[in-house]
């Protein structure tokens, strides 16, 4: 990859250290974005994984830009719902091949900017995927150096589509149009305009993830103890989306296996942080990345 093949040049500033000009440049992963410090040095790389909102929502781009401005090469890897426009049905988080992340890690490690270290960094469902990736058998080129997970799960979870929560995606079975928001599900039918995946017809016994093409059943525990590298986990103790008890179980499992994860519980934090909690969480991430062996 030539540094001259640039799509967008931008600058990012922060209070976390010396700022690098940041380039948004080329890569082979559809729907993803690649942020690179604008210099000729070698850097630690990060595969950043979004949550259940899907890759068409640029939710983590600001985080990626900040990390790049602090000297890290960051690929925001889209693993489902890539390149959807401002309108159109959302895609369902299902049948996602987890080994895509291993391929991304291998690609980053082979780039001229790489110092050989690659961290996989996920949020929510992306944190679940990060831990799954850490549990997989991989080649030396594919295997992450480290894992970072914000509000992860300790099990393989099933499908999800944000549109299943949208009142406009449910119509009255009696043909009278949209039902009241308090109508029981028995009176509702899926609106095909919201996509093909009718929640009432989905097989939720399967997880959202594939491993080398094979589906993993819902509820299988992620064998995070099979990863022996550094792990950073952050979670809010007031998270009502993913229970912090999942993080406690992950931490207990790792310590039982002689691992030494770095885990931070935020007493006032919810699922998505803001303000001082978010600044402290990001500071933990930057310090962790800078200290990788």
C-alpha positions in Angstrom: 0.0 0.0 0.0 1.4 3.4 -1.0 0.9 6.3 1.4 0.1 8.5 -1.5 -3.1 6.6 -2.2 -5.2 8.6 0.1 -8.9 9.2 0.3 -9.2 11.8 3.0 -6.7 13.7 5.1 -7.8 15.0 8.5 -6.4 16.3 11.8 -7.4 15.1 15.2 -6.5 16.7 18.5 -6.9 15.4 22.1 -5.7 15.8 25.6 -4.0 12.4 25.6 -0.5 13.2 24.3 1.3 14.3 21.1 -1.1 14.5 18.2 -0.3 13.0 14.8 -2.0 14.2 11.6 -4.4 11.4 10.6 -5.0 9.9 7.2 -8.0 7.9 6.1 -6.6 5.6 3.5 -7.1 2.4 1.4 -7.8 -1.1 2.6 -9.4 -4.3 1.2 -12.4 -4.6 3.7 -15.8 -3.4 2.3 -17.6 -1.0 4.4 -14.7 -0.5 6.8 -12.5 2.6 7.4 -8.8 2.8 8.0 -7.1 5.6 9.9 -3.4 5.9 9.9 -0.9 8.4 11.4 0.6 10.5 8.7 4.3 9.6 9.1 6.7 6.9 8.0 7.0 5.2 11.4 5.8 1.7 12.4 2.8 1.6 14.7 0.7 -0.8 16.8 -2.4 -1.6 14.9 -6.0 -1.9 16.2 -8.9 -3.8 14.7 -11.9 -1.9 16.1 -15.3 -3.7 16.2 -18.6 -1.8 16.3 -21.7 -3.1 18.2 -25.2 -4.2 17.1 -25.8 -0.8 15.4 -23.9 -2.2 12.4 -21.1 -0.8 10.3 -23.2 1.6 8.4 -23.5 3.8 11.5 -20.2 5.6 12.0 -20.5 5.4 15.8 -16.8 4.5 16.5 -15.1 6.8 14.0 -14.4 9.5 16.5 -12.7 6.9 18.8 -10.7 5.6 15.9 -9.6 9.1 14.9 -8.5 9.8 18.5 -6.4 6.6 18.6 -4.9 7.3 15.2 -4.0 10.8 16.4 -2.1 9.1 19.3 0.0 7.0 17.0 -2.0 3.9 16.3 -3.2 2.5 12.9 -6.9 1.7 13.3 -9.1 -0.3 11.1 -12.8 0.0 12.0 -13.9 -3.4 10.6 -17.4 -3.7 9.3 -18.6 -7.2 10.0 -22.3 -6.7 9.1 -24.7 -4.1 7.7 -22.0 -2.4 5.6 -22.6 0.6 3.2 -26.3 1.1 4.0 -27.4 4.6 3.1 -29.5 7.0 5.0 -32.6 5.1 4.0 -33.3 1.4 3.6 -33.8 -1.6 6.0 -31.3 -2.4 8.6 -29.5 -5.7 8.2 -29.7 -8.4 10.9 -26.6 -9.3 13.0 -26.5 -13.0 11.9 -24.3 -15.5 10.2 -21.1 -13.4 10.8 -17.9 -15.2 10.1 -15.7 -14.5 13.1 -12.5 -15.4 11.3 -12.9 -12.2 9.3 -11.2 -10.5 12.2 -8.3 -12.9 12.0 -7.8 -12.0 8.4 -7.9 -8.3 9.2 -5.3 -8.8 11.9 -3.1 -10.7 9.5 -3.5 -7.9 6.9 -2.6 -5.2 9.3 0.5 -7.1 10.5 1.7 -7.3 7.0 1.5 -3.6 6.2 4.7 -1.3 6.0 3.4 0.8 8.9 3.1 -2.2 11.3 5.4 -2.9 14.3 3.9 -6.4 14.5 1.5 -5.7 17.3 -2.3 -5.9 16.7 -5.0 -5.4 19.3 -8.6 -6.3 18.7 -10.9 -3.8 20.4 -14.7 -4.2 20.5 -17.8 -2.6 22.0 -20.9 -4.6 23.2 -21.6 -7.2 20.4 -18.2 -6.2 19.0 -16.7 -6.9 22.5 -18.4 -10.3 22.3 -16.8 -10.9 18.9 -13.3 -9.7 20.2 -13.4 -12.4 22.9 -14.6 -15.0 20.5 -11.7 -14.2 18.2 -9.3 -14.5 21.1 -10.6 -18.0 21.8 -10.0 -19.2 18.3 -7.1 -21.3 17.0 -5.1 -19.0 14.7 -1.7 -18.7 12.9 1.0 -16.5 14.3 0.1 -13.9 11.7 -3.6 -13.9 12.5 -3.5 -14.2 16.3 -4.1 -10.8 18.1 -1.4 -9.5 20.4 -4.0 -8.2 22.9 -7.8 -7.8 23.4 -9.8 -4.8 24.5 -13.5 -5.3 25.3 -16.0 -2.7 26.5 -19.1 -4.3 28.0 -18.6 -7.9 26.7 -20.6 -11.0 26.9 -19.2 -14.4 28.1 -21.4 -16.4 25.8 -22.3 -16.6 22.1 -25.5 -14.6 21.7 -28.1 -14.8 19.0 -29.4 -12.6 16.2 -30.3 -8.9 16.6 -31.8 -6.2 14.5 -32.5 -2.7 15.8 -35.6 -2.5 13.6 -37.3 -5.1 15.8 -37.6 -2.3 18.3 -39.1 0.2 15.9 -42.9 0.6 16.1 -43.1 1.5 12.4 -41.8 -2.0 11.6 -44.9 -3.7 13.1 -48.4 -3.4 11.6 -51.8 -4.5 12.7 -52.7 -8.0 11.7 -56.3 -6.8 11.1 -55.0 -4.7 8.1 -55.8 -1.3 9.7 -52.3 0.0 9.5 -50.0 0.8 12.4 -51.2 -0.5 15.8 -50.9 1.4 19.1 -47.5 1.2 20.7 -49.0 -0.8 23.6 -50.6 -3.4 21.3 -49.7 -7.0 22.3 -47.4 -8.8 19.9 -50.2 -11.2 19.1 -52.0 -8.4 17.2 -48.9 -7.3 15.2 -47.3 -8.5 12.0 -43.8 -7.7 10.7 -43.6 -4.9 8.1 -41.7 -6.3 5.1 -40.5 -2.8 4.3 -38.2 -3.1 7.2 -36.3 -6.1 5.7 -36.8 -9.8 5.2 -36.0 -10.9 8.8 -39.3 -11.3 10.7 -38.3 -11.6 14.3 -41.2 -14.0 15.0 -39.8 -16.4 12.4 -36.2 -16.5 13.4 -34.4 -19.5 14.9 -32.9 -18.0 18.0 -31.4 -21.3 19.1 -28.4 -20.4 16.9 -25.9 -17.7 17.7 -25.1 -14.8 15.4 -21.6 -16.2 14.7 -20.0 -18.6 12.3 -16.6 -20.3 12.9 -15.1 -21.4 9.6 -18.6 -21.5 8.2 -20.2 -23.5 11.0 -22.8 -22.0 13.3 -22.3 -22.0 17.0 -25.4 -22.6 19.1 -26.7 -19.7 21.3 -25.5 -19.8 24.9 -22.2 -21.6 24.4 -19.6 -20.1 26.7 -16.7 -18.3 25.0 -13.5 -20.0 26.0 -11.6 -16.8 26.7 -9.1 -18.8 28.8 -7.6 -20.0 25.5 -6.2 -16.6 25.0 -2.9 -16.0 26.8 -2.2 -12.4 25.8 -3.0 -9.1 27.6 -6.7 -8.3 28.0 -8.3 -5.0 29.0 -12.1 -5.0 29.9 -14.2 -2.0 30.9 -17.8 -2.1 32.0 -20.4 0.1 33.7 -22.0 -1.3 36.8 -25.3 0.4 35.8 -25.3 -1.2 32.4 -28.9 -2.4 31.7 -28.1 -3.7 28.2 -25.3 -6.2 29.1 -25.1 -7.2 32.7 -21.7 -6.5 34.4 -22.1 -9.9 35.9 -20.8 -11.2 32.5 -17.6 -9.3 33.0 -17.3 -10.7 36.5 -17.6 -14.2 35.2 -15.0 -13.5 32.5 -12.6 -12.1 35.0 -13.1 -15.0 37.4 -12.5 -17.5 34.6 -9.3 -15.8 33.5 -7.9 -15.6 37.0 -8.8 -19.3 37.7 -6.6 -20.1 34.6 -3.7 -18.0 35.9 -4.3 -15.1 33.6 -4.0 -11.5 34.8 -6.6 -9.4 33.0 -6.9 -5.7 33.5 -10.6 -5.0 34.4 -12.2 -1.7 35.3 -15.7 -1.4 36.8 -17.3 2.0 36.6 -19.9 2.4 39.4 -21.9 5.1 37.7 -21.4 3.9 34.1 -24.1 2.6 31.8 -23.7 0.7 28.5 -22.4 3.8 26.7 -20.1 6.1 28.7 -19.9 9.9 28.6 -18.1 12.7 30.4 -15.5 11.8 32.9 -16.1 8.1 32.8 -15.5 8.1 29.0 -12.3 10.1 29.4 -11.1 7.7 32.1 -12.0 4.7 30.0 -10.2 6.0 26.9 -7.1 6.8 29.1 -7.0 3.2 30.2 -7.2 2.1 26.6 -4.4 4.4 25.5 -2.1 3.4 28.4 -2.8 -0.3 27.7 -2.0 0.0 24.1 1.2 1.9 24.7 2.4 -0.7 27.2 2.0 -3.7 25.0 5.1 -5.8 25.1 
